[in-house]
Amino acid sequence: MPNPSRLRAAAVTATALLLTSLVAGCGDDAQDEDLTAQKLNWKDCPAPSPAEGGGTAPSPLPDGDQWQCATMKAPLDWTDPKGDTIGIALIRARASGDASSRIGSLVFNFGGPGGSGVSTLPAFGDAYAALRTRYDLVSFDPRGVGRSAGVRCENDQQLDAYFQQDATPDDAAERSALLDNTKDFNAACEKHSEKMLPHVRTTDAARDMDLMRQVLGDAKMHYFGISYGTELGGVYAHLFPKNVGRAVFDAVVDPTQTSEQGSLGQARGFQLALDNFAEDCTSKTTDCPVGDTAQDVKDRIAGFLQDLDGKPIPGIFPRELTQSAATNGIAQALYSKDFWEYLTEGLEQAYAGDGRILLLLSDLMNGRSENGEYSNIAAANVSINCADDKPRYSTAYVEEKLPEFRAASSLFGDFLAWGMVGCTDWAVPGAADHPDVSAPGSAPILVVGNTGDPATPYEGARKMVDALGKGVGVELTYKGQGHGAYDSKNKCVQAAVNGYLLNGKMPAAGTVCS
C-alpha cells in the first residue's frame, strides 16, 4: 500500500487537487525532426483529466489572464532520442510585469513523485504572484504522470479495496494477503503500462526538463523544486550543471539515503510532527478535545488505531474507516499545520464512531476524488520510485527491521516499514541505491530546510548541500511546522527566496528564519 514514505507529496493543497490510457503520442512512429526546435501550441487550459485529479478548468489569474496549456514532444527512450515520442503536458502563466524585466521561465515541480504540476500550479496563483512579475510560471506532468503518458495500474474499484487492506500485518495470513495484494497491483501496472515502466526514472524526467528549457527559449533552467522536486532538481543539476540558473529546493529530500533509510527518517519525522500536534492541542487555553496531555493524545490515538485493526468504523458510505486508512489520514493532516484543526475534529468524531473526516484525509493522500475516481498519483509514485530505487526488500527483512522502525515511531513505524515491500516484485530493476546530485560547476542553489517537516526531515537539507558540492548549495533554515517552508507564508523565508529568484541576491549560508 502506498504510504507517506512513497508519497513524498509537496503540499496538502497539491494532494487535494490530485486512470487513463497513455496520452496520444506515446508510441508514435520514429521521428526525424529536432525536438529542441518544436513550437508549442499554447491554448486555454481544459479541465484536469481524471489522471490529473479531475475538477474544473483553472480560474483566471488575479489580473484576468488565462492559464495556458500545451504538449511537448519528448523521446520515449532517451537512449534512442530519434525513436518513439511521448507527450509532456505543460501549463504556464505569462509574466505579469514589463517585458523588459522578464527573466525567463520558472519551472516548478511540486513533488510526489507522481503529482500533477498541471493541476497543482493554478492552486498557487496568488502565492507566487511576486515571482510572476519577472517569470512565466511553468509546471508540467512528469512522464508517467497525469496527461504525460500516465501510468495505469488498478481501476477505481480495485484501488478502493487496495487502500482499505491491512497494511501492518500481525500474522502469517495477513502478511500473505499484503504480499498478494502488492503483487496484484504491480502486475496490473505491468499489464497496462509495460511500455512506460522502464522510462519513468528521475533521470528521464530531468532530461525532459532540459528539453523543456530549450523549447521554452531559456538559456538557463530557473527552477523551484518542492519535496521530491528537490531530488529531481538535484539530478538535473548533476546532469546539466552548466544549464542551472536560479534554483530553489524547498522541503528537501536527503539524496544520500536508500529507500529504507528514507522510510526510517520519515518514521521519525511523522512522529515529531505528531508530538508537536499533541503538544499544540493540549497547550491552548481551551481544552483539547482529544486528550488531557500530549502523551494522553498520543495514547488515545494508538489505542483507537489498535481497536480499528479488528473492528473498523463507518466512514464515507459504503466504505469503512480501517486502521490503514486512519493512519494514512492522520499522516496526511500532519503535512501542514493548517490541517491540525481538521485532525482534531476528525479524531474527535472518530472516537464517537464517525470516521468520515479521517477517511476524507486519507482519500486526499491517495488521490481519490469525491466521485470515487482516482488520479494516477499512486500508480506513478510506485512506478517512479521502483524504477529509481535499486533495493528490494523481503518480508523477512522487514520483520528484522521492525524493532528499529517502532523505536523511531510507535504509531507510524510498522506502517512505513511494511511499505518497503512495494517494489519487491516490480517488473523493472531499480537504477541505484540513491540519486547522484553532485553538481560541480553549477550556479548556486538555495536549499531550504524546515525543522518540523514530517515528510522530508530537516537533516536532508544539510545532506543535499553537502552532496551538491562545494560552492553550490546554500542552506537556509526555517524553524516551523509542516511540509515545506515557502508556502508557510513565513515572511523571512519568502523574502529570501524572492530575493534570490527575482534579484539574484542569495542569502548568507546558515540564515535562520523563525
N, C-alpha and C positions, 0 to 999 in steps of 0.2 A: 504494500500500500504506500503510495506517495506520502511523505511526511515532511515536516519543516526542514529536515536536513537535505531533502532533494528539491524542495521548492524554495529556492533562495529568492523569494519574492522581494521586489523593490520597495513596495509601499502598500498599505492597506487599500488605498484608493485604486491602485493599479490592479490589485487582486479582485476588487469588487467589480471592475469593468470587464475582466476577462470572462462535429467530427465530420469533416467533409473530405472529399477526394482531393488528390493533388491538383494544384491550380493548373489552368491552361498554360501550356508551355513546357511543363515537365515532360521530358522525353521527346521534345521536338527533334526534327532531323538535324544532323550536324550542320553547323553554320560556319560561314567563312568571314562574316563581317567583323570588324574590330569593335568589340563590345565597349571599349572606352569611348568610342565616338557616337554611341547611340544617343538619340534625343528622347527625352522623357515627355510623355503626353499628359501634362497635368490637367486634372479636371476636379470639379467639386466632388468631395468625398461621399460615397454611398454609406448606408448604414453598415456597421461592422457585420461580418459574416458570422454564422454560428461558431465557427472555429476561433474567431477573434473574441467571442463573448456575446455577440448579438447586441440588440438595442437599436437606437435610432442614430441617424446621421449626426455628426458633431455640429453643435450650435455654432453660429458665427462667433468670431473673436470679439473681444470687448469694443474694438474700433469698427466693427461691422465687416471686416474682411472674412472671407471664407477659407476654411481648411481645404487644402488641395491634396489629391492623391494621384499616384502614378505607379507603374510597374516597371522595374528594371530587369533586363535580362542578365543572368549570370550563368556561368558554366555549372552543370550538374556536378561534374567531377573536375576539380581544379587541377588534377594531374593530366587532364585531357581538355584544355581550355577551348579547343575548336570542336568539341563534341556537343552532345545534347545540352540544352539550356533549361533553366527553371526561371520562374518569375519571382522577384523580390518586391513585396508590397511596400511602398513608401508613403509617408504623409509629411506635409510641410505647412508652416505658416510663414508667409513672406515677412521680411524685416519691416518693422513699423517706422523706423527712422529715415533720415535722408539717405539717399543712395551713396552720397559721398562718405558717409560714416560707416557704411556696411563693411563688416569684416569678412563675412562668408556664411557658410552653413555651420550650425552647431548640431551635431548628431547625438541623439540620446539613445541609450539602452537602459531600460528600467529593471532588468533582472529576470529572474526565474531560475535557471533558463527555461524558456517557454512562454514568457509573457509577450503579448502583442503590443508592440510600440505604436502601431496604427490606432488601436483603440484606447491606448493609455495616454498618449501625449495630449489630446484635447482636454483631458481632465485637469491638466495643469496650465491651461492657457493663461489664467490670471497669475499663477505663482511664478511663471517665467517671463512675465511682461517686461521686466527690466532687461533681461537677456535678449529679448526680441527686438529691442531698439537698435541693435547692431548686427544681429544674426537672423538668417532664416532658421527657424526651429524645425528640425527634421528628425523623424524617427522611422522605424521600419519593423516589419515582422521578420526576424531572422529566419534563415532557411529551416524548414521543418515546422514552422510556427504559423498559425493563422492562415493567411492567404498566400504565404510563401512556401508553396509545395508542402502544406501542413501534413504532418504525420498523423495517420489514423490508427487506432488500436481497437478498443472495445466500443460498443454502442452505448447509448444513454442508459438503457435498462441494465446492461451488464455493469456499467460504472456505478450505478446506484448500489448494486449488490457488492461490488468490489470495495467501495469506500465504507460499507457497513460491516465488513468482516472483522474478526478478532485479530488485531494487528500485534498483540502481545501474547502469544500462545503460552499456556501454562502446562500443557502435557503433550504427549506424542501425537494424539489425534488432532489437536489444534495446530501443532507445528506442521503436520502433513497437509492440513487444509490450507494454511497460509502459503506453503510452497506450491501446492497445486494451483491456487488462485493466481499466484505470481507467474507461474509457468503459462497459464492460460492467457493472462494479459500480455506477456511477452510474445507468445505465439501469435496472438491477434495483431500485434504491431508488425511482426514479420510478414504475416499473410497479407495485410492491407498496404504495407508501405515498404516492402522489401527493397525496392529500388533506391529509396531515400536514405535508409538507415546507415549505410557506410559514409554518407556525405553530409552529416549534420554536426560534425565536430566544431569546436570553437575556432580552430584554425581555419576551417572553411568559411565560417561567418566573418572572421577577421579579413580574409581575402575579399569577401563580398564588400566589406566596408571600404577597402581601398579602391575597388572598382567604383563604388558609390561616390567616393571623394572625387574621382576623375570625372564621372558623369555629371556630377553637380557643378563642376567647373572650379573646384577649390585646389589651390596649390598645397594646402596643408589640411590635415584632419583635425578639426576642432571638435572636442568630444566631451560629453558628460555621461559617465557611466555610474550606475547605482547597483549595488549588490552584485549579482553575477555579472552585471555590466562592467564592474571593475576588473573582473577576470578577463572578460572579452577585450577590454581596453588594454590590459597588460599584455595579452597575447598579440594584439595589434601593434603595440609599441615594440615588442620583440621582433616581429616580422618586418615592420616598416618604421624603424626608429627615426629615419630622416624625414618622414612624412608627418610626424606628430606636430601639431600646432599647440594651441592652448587646450589643456585637458584637465578634467577634474574627476577623481574617483571618490565616491561617497558610499558609505556602508560597505567596507572593504573586505572582500574575500581573501583569506590567507592563502597565497599561491604556493606555499611550501608544504601544505598538508595533503595527505592521502584522503580519500573519501571517508575512511574510518576516523581519522583524526578530525576531519571536519564535523562529522556527526557527534563525536565526543565533545568537541568545542561547543557545538550548539546545545548539547545537553546542559552544559554549564551556563551558557548564555540564556537559555529559556528559564532555567532555574533562577538565575539572577533577576530576570525580569519578573518572574512570579514573586520572588521575595520582595522586590520593590513595589509591586502592585499591592501585596498584602500589607506592607508597612504603610503605604499611602492611604489605603482604605481605613485602617484602624487608627491612624494618626489625626484624622479630621475631627472637627468639633462635634459633628453629628455622629451618631452611632453607625458603625459599619454593619450592614445587614447580613453579611456572610461570615462574621466571626468577631470574637471579642478582642483577640490579639492577633498579631501577624502569624504566629505559629498556629493558632486556632483556625485561621482562614485556610492555611495550607493543609492542616489535618482534616478539616471538613471536606476539602476538595478531594484529598486522597481517599477518604472513606466513601465519598459519593462515587468516585470512579470505580472503586472496588465493588460496590453494590451493582453498578451498571454492568460489570463483567458477567454477572449471572442473570440480571434482570433489567433490560432496557426500559426506558420510559417513553411515553408518547412524545413525538417530535412534530414534524410537519406531515400531516396525514398524506399517505398511509405509512410513511417512514417513521421508524423509531429512533430515539437518541441512544446509540450504543456507546460503549466505553471508548471505542476508537474515534467515533465522531465527536464525542465530548472533548477528548484530549486534543483533537485537531482544532476544534472550535476555540478552546482555551488558548492554544498556541497562536491562532490567528489574531485573537484580541491583544496578545502581548506584543504584536508587531508595532503598535502605536499607542502612546499614552492617551490619545484621543478616544481610543476604544475601551479604555478601562471601565468607563461607566457602563458600557454595554455588557462587559464581562460581569460586573457586579450584578446588574439586573438579570443577566442570563443565569447566573448561579442561583440567585435568589428564587427565580421562577422554577429552575430545575429541581431545587431542593423541595419545592412544593408539588413536583410531579409534572411540570410543563417544560419540555426540552426544546421548544421552538427556537429560542434565540441562539442557544449553543449550536443547534443544527444549522441554522442560517449562517453563523460564523464559519462553521466547517464547510458549508457549501461555497462560501467566498474563497476559501483556501483552495478548493478543488475545482473552481471554475464552473460551478453549476448555477445556471440562471433560474429565475422563478418559474419559468415554463418547463423546467426539467431538462433543458438542453445543456450539454457540457461544451465549453470551449476545448481546444485541444492542448491546453497547458499541461495536463498530466501526461499525455502521450509524448509531447515534445520534450517535457522535462526529463522523463526517463530516457528517451532516445538520445538526447544530447549528453546527459550525464554518463550513460553507459558507453557511448562512443568515446567520450573523453577519458573516463576513469579506468585504468588498467586492472586494479584489484577486483577479484571475485571472491565473495565470502560464503562459506558453507554455514549450515545451521550449527554444526559442532563448534565452529569458530565463534559464532555469535554467542552461543551458550557460555563459552570460555570467557568471553569479554563482558558478559552481563554484570558481574560484580563491579567492574570499573565504571560502567555506564550508570549503574544505580548509585554509586558513590558520587558521581557528578550530578545526578538528579534523580531523586526517588520518584518523582512524578513523570518525567519525560525520558528517563534512561532506557527502560525497556522499549518504549515506542521508537526511539531513534536507533537503538541497537538493531532491532529486527528489521528496520528499514534498509539495512545494509544488504539484505538478500535480494533486493530488487533487480540487480544486474547479473545474478548468478547464472541464469540460463539465457542471457542475451545473445542474439544471433551474430552480433558484430563484436570483435575484440576491442577492448579499450586502448586508447592511444598511449597513455603514460600514467605514472603514479601521481603526478601533479603537473600543472602547466608551467611552461618556461616563459617568464616575463622579463628576463634580463634585457635591458634596452640601452646599451651604451650608444651614445651619440644622440639620444632623444632630447627634445626640448623638455624643460621642467614640467612635472605633473603634480598638481595639488592633490594630496591624499588625505581624506577627511575621515577620522575615526570617532565613533560615539561610544563613550564609556558604558552606556546602558543598553547597547544594541544586543538583542537576543539572538538574532539570526546570523549575523556576521560579527562575532565578538571583537571588541576593541583591539585586542592584540594583533589582529590581522593587518591593521593599518601599518604598524611598525614593520611587520614581516614583508608587506608589499614594498615599502620604502627601501628596505634592505635588498630585496630581490630585484627591483628595478635597476639598482646600481648607483654608484656614486654620482652625485650631481643631478640625478633625475627626479626622484621622489622627494617631495617636501611635505612633511606631516603637519596637520592641524588637528587638534583635539577638541571635541565638543563634549562637555560634561552634561549629558542629558539622558533621556529615555527614548525608547523606540528604535525602529529600524531606519537608519539614515539620519542625516543632520540638516541638510539644506531645507527639506520640506517640513522641518520642525518649526520653521519661521523664526528661528533664532537670529536676531539682527546681526550679531557678531559674525556668525557663520556666513550669512548671506552677503554681508559686506565684503568678507574675504573672498568668497567665490566670485561675486560680481566684479570685484576689483581686478581679479586676475583675468577673467574671461573678457571683460569689456575694455580694460585699460592696460592689461599686461603687467599689473602690479602684483607680484607674488608676495604673500605674507611671509614673515620670518618663520623659518623652520622652528617647530616647537610651540607655535602660537596656541593658546588655550582659550576657548570660548565657553561660557557657562550661563 
